[in-house]
Amino acid sequence: MAQRAIWLVSHEPGTPHGGTVRFSRRYPTVEKRAKTFNGSSYVPLPEDESFCKALLFELRLLDDDKDFVESRDSCSRISKASVYGLPIGGRELWPVLALQKNGLIYVSVPLVEQTLSPYPPLISISGISQAFDLLFGLIDFLDSGPKTEADISTKCDLEGVMPNVTVSLNLPTNGSPLQDILVHPCVTSLDSAILTSSSVDIMDDSAFSGPYKFPFTPPLESFHLCYYTSQVPVPPILGFYQLKEEDSQLKITVHLKLHESVKNCFEYCEAHIPFYNRGPITHLEYKVSFGQIEVLREKSLLIWVIGQKFPKSLEINLSGTVNFSTMGHQKQPVDTICIGGTAYVKLYFRIPDYTLTGCYADQHSVQVFASGKPKITTYRELISSDYYIWNSKAPAPVAYRSLFL
């Protein structure tokens, strides 16, 4: 595989450096190729300590990193498919692929066989898809616990010599085109329209909207066929959160609304409201229009269990006051983000047989070129990841420039 280097970094909150490089491996012959291919845009690999600090800064994992940084935290910057650019010595090391699992960060810097100015579309860099496959293999090897049904699913058991399969991803008529498509190395070819889709503006009528066909020769183990990003018009759950501190207690208000276009059928739906850095919860008074409230007093956490459906109005509310004890405050978990007014509500939900983009793999469109008639099963679901609703009463970061006349 064409990888310049790989790292295994442990995230260690509270330590002087915030983390430690547990393993690193560099490939000098690949690095020479990178220098040749990238030309003047080539950025050398840093030492492990510098790389670790730059990585943790980019991922917002440094303990002392509390300030707003325009180049990293601006809402106009959208993270795409876990591919980052790290500031190294006044320049940017790109692409850096980083995946987090159970306190470990799996990182690779793939080879790009062309100049990096301007950055080429991700799908044109074969080393990135190889890096995804490599890192997921490491995660499976190091995290070899009991597997859920979802973990062993995206799998292909076929007899015969080098069987060929084609899977098509389809979009609804008005669906947003897929972007930043990354594919597993087993994919044998791609339509030219898919290759150019990443460079077309999302509002352009000529943007390719599928179907996206992926012919491949499946490996023996479970694998992830592809990754993509897509712009959706609205979040599935809209809402606001207000937190105000009065005397020794906090007043909270949460309002959530399920968008009418979203399927109102959840496997689970919860809103977690943490109060880190304040001590255990001693008293709670609240009023809720729907669902149930669970209080984890020692963890200073409220869990709003919404359940499997929103009401017919699609809107729910929670209001209340919370008091805390200073006893045992130092033993509380610390979150450098959740301080003072910069508090949040985090949503956890799962909707079966649904995606925000409407993208789906039709089992009738799956083509298998092998002997016999295989059984084909497809499934889709929407699972929340980092879904935050920030405190609207918090002071917003402001940047300004002095004017000289």
HUZIFEN-V231207 format. One record per pair of residues at least 24 apart in sequence whose C-alpha atoms are under 10 Angstrom apart, sorted by sequence separation. I is the first residue (numbers start at 1). J is the second residue. D is the distance in whole Angstrom. If there is no record, write none. Layout:
i: <I,I>
j: <J,J>
d: <D,D>
//
This chain:
i: <3,4,24,83,95,107,108,164,177,178,189,190,191,235,236,275,276,300,2,4,5,23,59,83,84,94,107,177,189,190,234,236,237,250,274,275,276,290,291,293,353,354,355,356,357,3,4,5,22,58,83,106,108,176,177,187,188,189,190,236,274,275,289,290,291,353,354,355,356,2,3,4,21,58,59,95,107,108,176,187,188,189,234,235,236,273,274,275,289,290,291,297,352,353,354,355,2,3,4,20,21,58,106,107,179,186,187,188,202,234,273,274,288,289,290,352,353,354,355,1,2,4,20,55,57,58,106,178,179,186,187,188,202,272,273,274,288,289,351,352,353,354,4,19,21,55,56,57,95,105,106,177,178,179,184,186,187,272,273,287,288,289,298,351,352,2,3,21,54,55,97,176,177,178,181,183,185,186,187,198,271,272,273,287,288,298,350,351,352,2,17,20,21,54,55,95,96,97,106,176,177,178,184,185,186,241,271,272,286,287,288,299,300,350,351,19,20,53,54,55,95,98,99,106,176,177,183,185,186,253,270,271,272,286,287,298,299,300,349,350,351,18,19,54,97,98,105,175,177,178,184,185,249,250,251,252,253,254,255,270,271,285,286,287,298,299,349,350,17,18,51,53,96,97,104,174,175,177,249,251,253,269,270,271,285,286,298,348,349,350,17,19,51,99,173,269,270,284,285,286,348,349,19,50,51,98,99,102,172,173,186,268,269,270,284,285,347,348,18,50,97,101,171,172,187,268,269,270,283,284,285,346,347,348,349,9,17,18,50,54,59,83,100,170,171,172,184,186,187,268,269,283,284,346,347,348,4,5,99,169,170,171,184,185,266,267,268,269,282,283,284,346,347,348,4,7,11,55,59,81,102,169,170,171,183,184,185,266,267,268,269,281,282,283,304,308,346,347,10,19,46,51,80,101,168,169,170,182,183,184,265,266,267,281,282,283,303,307,308,345,346,347,9,18,19,45,46,55,168,169,170,182,183,184,265,266,280,281,282,302,303,304,305,306,308,344,345,346,7,8,18,19,44,167,168,169,182,183,264,265,266,279,280,281,282,303,344,345,346,7,11,17,18,43,44,83,167,168,169,181,182,183,264,265,278,279,280,281,343,344,345,9,16,17,18,43,167,168,181,182,263,264,278,279,280,343,344,345,9,15,16,17,44,46,166,167,168,180,181,182,264,275,278,279,280,343,344,13,14,15,16,43,44,45,166,167,179,180,181,264,278,279,280,342,343,344,12,13,14,42,43,44,56,165,166,167,178,179,180,181,275,277,278,279,280,341,342,343,11,12,13,14,41,42,43,55,82,132,133,165,166,178,179,180,264,278,279,341,342,343,11,12,41,42,43,132,133,164,165,166,177,178,179,258,278,279,280,340,341,342,343,41,42,55,129,130,132,133,164,165,177,178,179,258,277,278,279,280,338,341,342,129,130,131,132,133,163,164,165,177,178,257,258,260,276,277,279,341,342,128,129,130,131,162,163,164,176,177,256,257,260,277,278,279,340,341,342,128,129,130,162,163,175,176,177,258,259,277,278,341,123,124,126,128,129,130,161,162,163,175,176,257,258,259,276,277,278,122,123,124,125,126,128,129,162,175,176,257,258,275,276,277,121,122,123,124,126,127,129,167,256,257,258,275,276,277,121,122,123,126,256,257,275,276,277,121,122,123,158,255,256,257,275,276,121,122,156,157,158,255,256,274,276,277,278,156,157,158,254,255,256,276,277,278,155,156,157,254,255,275,276,277,45,155,156,157,253,254,255,274,275,276,155,156,157,253,254,275,155,156,252,253,254,123,155,156,252,253,276,154,155,251,252,253,275,152,153,154,155,251,252,274,275,42,152,153,154,155,250,251,252,273,274,275,123,124,151,152,153,154,250,251,273,274,42,123,124,151,154,249,250,251,272,273,274,38,41,42,43,122,123,249,250,272,273,37,38,41,42,121,123,124,248,249,250,271,272,273,37,38,39,40,41,42,121,123,246,248,249,271,272,34,35,37,38,39,40,41,121,122,239,243,245,247,248,270,271,272,34,35,36,37,38,39,40,41,121,122,237,238,239,240,241,242,243,244,245,248,270,271,33,34,35,36,37,38,39,41,120,121,237,239,241,243,269,270,271,31,33,34,35,36,37,38,120,269,270,30,31,33,34,35,268,269,270,30,34,268,269,22,26,267,268,269,21,22,23,24,25,26,266,267,268,19,20,21,24,137,266,267,268,19,137,265,266,267,19,137,265,266,136,264,265,266,136,263,265,9,11,262,263,265,6,8,10,13,133,263,5,6,7,8,9,10,11,12,133,254,263,6,10,11,12,132,133,262,263,10,11,262,263,9,10,11,132,262,9,10,129,132,245,261,8,9,10,129,244,245,8,9,129,243,244,7,8,9,81,129,243,7,8,80,81,242,243,6,7,8,80,81,243,6,7,80,81,242,243,5,6,7,241,242,5,6,241,242,4,5,6,123,240,241,3,4,5,123,240,3,4,5,239,2,3,4,2,3,4,1,2,3,1,2,237,2,267,268,269,266,267,271,272,273,266,271,271,236,235,234,4,233,2,3,232,233,1,2,3,6,231,232,1,2,230,231,1,3,8,230,2,3,6,7,229,1,2,6,1,8,3,1,1,256,254,254,253,252,81,81,241,242,243,244,80,81,211,213,236,241,242,243,244,80,210,211,212,239,240,241,242,243,244,79,80,211,237,239,240,241,242,243,244,215,238,239,240,241,242,243,213,214,215,216,217,235,237,240,241,242,213,215,240,178,176,177,175,176,178,175,176,177,174,175,176,1,174,175,172,173,171,172,170,171,172,170,171,172,170,171,169,170,171,169,170,168,169,170,168,169,167,168,167,168,170,167,168,169,167,168,169,167,168,166,167,168,166,167,165,166,167,165,166,164,165,166,164,165,163,164,165,163,164,162,163,162,163,160,161,158,160,161,158,159,160,158,159,160,158,159,158,158,159,158,157,156,157,156,153,154,153,154,153,154,66,67,63,65,66,63,64,65,66,63,66,62,63,61,60,61,60,14,13,13,13,70,68,69,68,70,67,68,68>
j: <27,28,48,107,119,131,132,188,201,202,213,214,215,259,260,299,300,324,27,29,30,48,84,108,109,119,132,202,214,215,259,261,262,275,299,300,301,315,316,318,378,379,380,381,382,29,30,31,48,84,109,132,134,202,203,213,214,215,216,262,300,301,315,316,317,379,380,381,382,29,30,31,48,85,86,122,134,135,203,214,215,216,261,262,263,300,301,302,316,317,318,324,379,380,381,382,30,31,32,48,49,86,134,135,207,214,215,216,230,262,301,302,316,317,318,380,381,382,383,30,31,33,49,84,86,87,135,207,208,215,216,217,231,301,302,303,317,318,380,381,382,383,34,49,51,85,86,87,125,135,136,207,208,209,214,216,217,302,303,317,318,319,328,381,382,33,34,52,85,86,128,207,208,209,212,214,216,217,218,229,302,303,304,318,319,329,381,382,383,34,49,52,53,86,87,127,128,129,138,208,209,210,216,217,218,273,303,304,318,319,320,331,332,382,383,52,53,86,87,88,128,131,132,139,209,210,216,218,219,286,303,304,305,319,320,331,332,333,382,383,384,52,53,88,131,132,139,209,211,212,218,219,283,284,285,286,287,288,289,304,305,319,320,321,332,333,383,384,52,53,86,88,131,132,139,209,210,212,284,286,288,304,305,306,320,321,333,383,384,385,53,55,87,135,209,305,306,320,321,322,384,385,56,87,88,135,136,139,209,210,223,305,306,307,321,322,384,385,56,88,135,139,209,210,225,306,307,308,321,322,323,384,385,386,387,48,56,57,89,93,98,122,139,209,210,211,223,225,226,307,308,322,323,385,386,387,44,45,139,209,210,211,224,225,306,307,308,309,322,323,324,386,387,388,45,48,52,96,100,122,143,210,211,212,224,225,226,307,308,309,310,322,323,324,345,349,387,388,52,61,88,93,122,143,210,211,212,224,225,226,307,308,309,323,324,325,345,349,350,387,388,389,52,61,62,88,89,98,211,212,213,225,226,227,308,309,323,324,325,345,346,347,348,349,351,387,388,389,51,52,62,63,88,211,212,213,226,227,308,309,310,323,324,325,326,347,388,389,390,52,56,62,63,88,89,128,212,213,214,226,227,228,309,310,323,324,325,326,388,389,390,55,62,63,64,89,213,214,227,228,309,310,324,325,326,389,390,391,56,62,63,64,91,93,213,214,215,227,228,229,311,322,325,326,327,390,391,61,62,63,64,91,92,93,214,215,227,228,229,312,326,327,328,390,391,392,61,62,63,91,92,93,105,214,215,216,227,228,229,230,324,326,327,328,329,390,391,392,61,62,63,64,91,92,93,105,132,182,183,215,216,228,229,230,314,328,329,391,392,393,62,63,92,93,94,183,184,215,216,217,228,229,230,309,329,330,331,391,392,393,394,93,94,107,181,182,184,185,216,217,229,230,231,310,329,330,331,332,390,393,394,182,183,184,185,186,216,217,218,230,231,310,311,313,329,330,332,394,395,182,183,184,185,216,217,218,230,231,310,311,314,331,332,333,394,395,396,183,184,185,217,218,230,231,232,313,314,332,333,396,179,180,182,184,185,186,217,218,219,231,232,313,314,315,332,333,334,179,180,181,182,183,185,186,219,232,233,314,315,332,333,334,179,180,181,182,184,185,187,225,314,315,316,333,334,335,180,181,182,185,315,316,334,335,336,181,182,183,218,315,316,317,335,336,182,183,217,218,219,316,317,335,337,338,339,218,219,220,316,317,318,338,339,340,218,219,220,317,318,338,339,340,109,219,220,221,317,318,319,338,339,340,220,221,222,318,319,340,221,222,318,319,320,190,222,223,319,320,343,222,223,319,320,321,343,221,222,223,224,320,321,343,344,112,222,223,224,225,320,321,322,343,344,345,194,195,222,223,224,225,321,322,344,345,114,195,196,223,226,321,322,323,344,345,346,111,114,115,116,195,196,322,323,345,346,111,112,115,116,195,197,198,322,323,324,345,346,347,112,113,114,115,116,117,196,198,321,323,324,346,347,110,111,113,114,115,116,117,197,198,315,319,321,323,324,346,347,348,111,112,113,114,115,116,117,118,198,199,314,315,316,317,318,319,320,321,322,325,347,348,111,112,113,114,115,116,117,119,198,199,315,317,319,321,347,348,349,110,112,113,114,115,116,117,199,348,349,110,111,113,114,115,348,349,350,111,115,349,350,104,108,349,350,351,104,105,106,107,108,109,349,350,351,103,104,105,108,221,350,351,352,104,222,350,351,352,105,223,351,352,223,351,352,353,224,351,353,98,100,351,352,354,96,98,100,103,223,353,96,97,98,99,100,101,102,103,224,345,354,98,102,103,104,224,225,354,355,103,104,355,356,103,104,105,226,356,104,105,224,227,340,356,104,105,106,225,340,341,105,106,226,340,341,105,106,107,179,227,341,106,107,179,180,341,342,106,107,108,180,181,343,107,108,181,182,343,344,107,108,109,343,344,108,109,344,345,108,109,110,227,344,345,108,109,110,228,345,109,110,111,345,109,110,111,110,111,112,110,111,112,111,112,347,113,381,383,384,382,383,387,388,389,383,388,389,356,356,356,127,356,126,127,356,357,126,127,128,131,356,357,127,128,356,357,128,130,135,357,130,131,134,135,357,130,131,135,131,138,134,133,134,389,389,391,391,391,227,228,388,389,390,391,228,229,359,361,384,389,390,391,392,229,359,360,361,388,389,390,391,392,393,229,230,361,387,389,390,391,392,393,394,366,389,390,391,392,393,394,365,366,367,368,369,387,389,392,393,394,366,368,393,357,356,357,356,357,359,357,358,359,357,358,359,185,358,359,357,358,357,358,357,358,359,358,359,360,359,360,359,360,361,360,361,360,361,362,361,362,361,362,362,363,365,363,364,365,364,365,366,365,366,365,366,367,366,367,366,367,368,367,368,367,368,369,368,369,368,369,370,369,370,369,370,370,371,369,370,368,370,371,369,370,371,370,371,372,371,372,372,373,374,374,374,374,375,376,377,378,378,379,379,380,336,337,334,336,337,335,336,337,338,336,339,336,337,336,336,337,337,334,334,335,336,397,396,397,397,399,397,398,399>
d: <7,8,8,10,9,9,9,9,10,9,9,6,10,8,9,8,6,8,9,8,9,9,9,10,10,9,10,7,7,8,8,8,8,10,8,5,8,9,9,9,10,9,7,9,10,10,5,8,10,8,10,10,9,8,10,10,8,6,10,6,6,6,9,6,10,7,6,6,7,10,7,5,7,8,10,9,10,8,9,6,6,8,9,9,9,9,4,8,6,7,10,9,8,5,5,5,7,8,9,9,8,7,10,7,10,10,6,5,9,10,6,6,8,5,8,7,5,6,9,9,9,9,8,9,9,8,6,9,10,9,4,7,8,7,5,9,6,7,9,4,8,10,8,10,9,9,10,9,10,10,9,7,8,10,10,5,7,6,6,8,4,9,9,6,6,10,10,7,10,6,8,9,6,7,10,8,9,6,8,10,8,5,8,6,7,10,7,5,9,10,9,7,10,6,9,10,9,10,8,9,5,8,9,9,6,10,6,6,7,5,9,10,8,6,7,7,9,10,6,10,8,10,9,8,7,7,10,10,7,10,7,5,9,6,6,10,7,9,8,5,9,9,8,7,7,9,10,7,10,9,10,10,9,10,10,9,10,9,10,6,7,9,4,10,8,7,6,7,9,8,8,10,10,8,9,9,10,10,10,10,10,9,5,7,5,6,10,8,6,10,7,10,9,8,9,7,5,7,5,8,6,9,8,10,8,9,9,10,9,10,10,8,5,7,6,7,7,7,7,8,9,8,7,9,8,8,5,10,8,5,9,10,8,9,10,10,9,10,9,10,9,9,9,8,7,10,8,8,9,6,6,6,6,9,8,7,10,8,9,10,6,7,7,9,10,8,5,8,8,5,9,7,6,10,8,9,10,9,10,9,9,7,5,9,8,5,10,7,6,9,9,7,6,7,10,9,6,7,10,9,7,10,9,9,9,6,7,10,6,6,9,4,9,6,5,9,10,9,9,8,5,8,7,7,8,9,9,9,6,5,9,9,4,9,6,6,9,4,6,10,10,9,10,10,9,10,6,6,9,10,5,10,9,10,5,7,5,6,8,5,9,9,5,6,10,10,6,5,9,9,8,8,6,8,10,9,8,4,8,7,5,9,6,8,9,6,6,10,10,5,6,9,9,8,9,9,6,6,6,6,9,7,7,5,7,9,4,8,9,9,9,10,10,9,7,5,9,8,4,9,9,9,8,5,8,6,6,8,9,8,9,7,10,8,5,7,9,5,7,9,7,7,8,7,5,9,9,8,7,10,7,8,9,8,4,8,10,6,6,10,9,10,10,6,7,9,6,9,8,9,6,9,9,10,6,9,10,9,9,6,6,6,5,8,9,10,4,7,9,9,9,9,10,9,8,9,7,7,5,9,10,6,6,10,6,8,10,10,9,9,8,10,9,9,10,10,8,8,6,6,9,5,8,7,7,9,8,8,10,7,6,6,9,9,9,10,9,5,7,7,8,8,9,10,9,8,6,4,8,8,6,7,10,10,6,7,7,8,10,10,8,9,8,9,8,7,9,9,5,6,6,7,10,6,10,9,7,6,9,10,9,10,9,9,6,9,10,8,10,10,7,9,5,9,7,7,9,9,6,9,9,9,9,10,9,9,9,6,7,10,6,6,9,6,6,9,9,9,10,9,8,4,9,10,6,7,7,7,5,8,6,7,10,6,9,9,7,7,8,7,5,9,9,9,10,10,10,8,10,6,6,10,9,8,9,6,9,9,8,5,9,6,7,9,8,8,7,6,7,7,7,9,9,9,7,9,8,5,9,8,8,9,8,8,9,6,6,9,7,7,8,4,9,10,5,9,6,7,9,8,7,8,6,9,8,9,7,7,9,6,6,8,9,10,7,9,6,9,8,5,8,8,7,10,9,7,9,9,9,7,5,7,7,7,10,7,9,10,9,7,5,9,9,5,8,9,10,8,10,9,9,6,7,6,7,9,7,6,7,8,10,10,9,5,9,6,5,9,7,7,8,8,6,10,8,8,10,7,7,6,6,9,10,5,5,6,9,6,9,8,9,10,10,10,8,8,5,8,6,10,9,5,4,8,9,9,6,10,10,9,9,10,10,9,10,10,10,9,6,6,8,7,10,9,6,6,10,10,9,7,10,10,10,10,7,5,9,10,9,7,10,9,9,9,9,6,6,9,8,8,8,10,8,4,10,7,9,5,7,9,10,7,6,9,10,10,10,9,10,10,7,5,8,10,10,9,10,10,6,6,10,9,10,9,5,7,10,9,6,7,8,8,8,10,9,8,9,10,9,9,9,9,10,10,10,10,8,9,10,9,9,10,9,10,9,8,8,8,7,10,9,6,9,9,10,9,9,6,6,9,10,9,5,7,10,8,6,6,10,10,9,9,7,5,9,10,9,9,6,7,8,9,8,8,5,8,10,9,7,6,6,9,7,9,9,8,5,9,7,9,8,6,6,10,8,9,9,8,4,9,9,9,6,6,7,10,8,5,9,10,10,7,7,6,7,10,9,6,6,9,10,9,4,6,6,5,9,9,5,9,9,9,9,9,10,10,10,9,10,10,10,10,10,10,10,8,9,9,10,9,8,7,7,9,10,6,9,9,9,7,7,9,9,8,10,8,10,7,8,7,10,10,10,6,8,9,8,10,10,10,8,10,9,9,10,9,7,7,10,10,10,9,8,7,10,10,10,6,8,6,10,7,10,10,10,10,6,6,5,8,7,9,10,10,9,7,7,5,5,6,9,10,9,10,7,6,6,8,10,10,9,10,10,10,10,7,8,8,10,10,10,9,10,9,9,6,9,6,9,9,9,7,9,10,9,8,8,9,7,6,10,6,7,8,5,9,5,7,6,5,9,6,6,8,5,7,6,7,7,7,8,9,10,8,10,9,10,6,10,7,7,8,5,9,6,7,7,5,9,6,7,8,5,9,6,6,8,5,8,6,7,10,5,9,9,10,9,9,7,10,10,8,7,8,8,10,9,9,9,10,10,8,9,10,10,9,10,8,9,9,9,9,7,9,10,8,7,9,8,9,10,6,9,9,9,9,10,10,9,9,9,9,10,10,10,10,7,9,9,9,10>
//
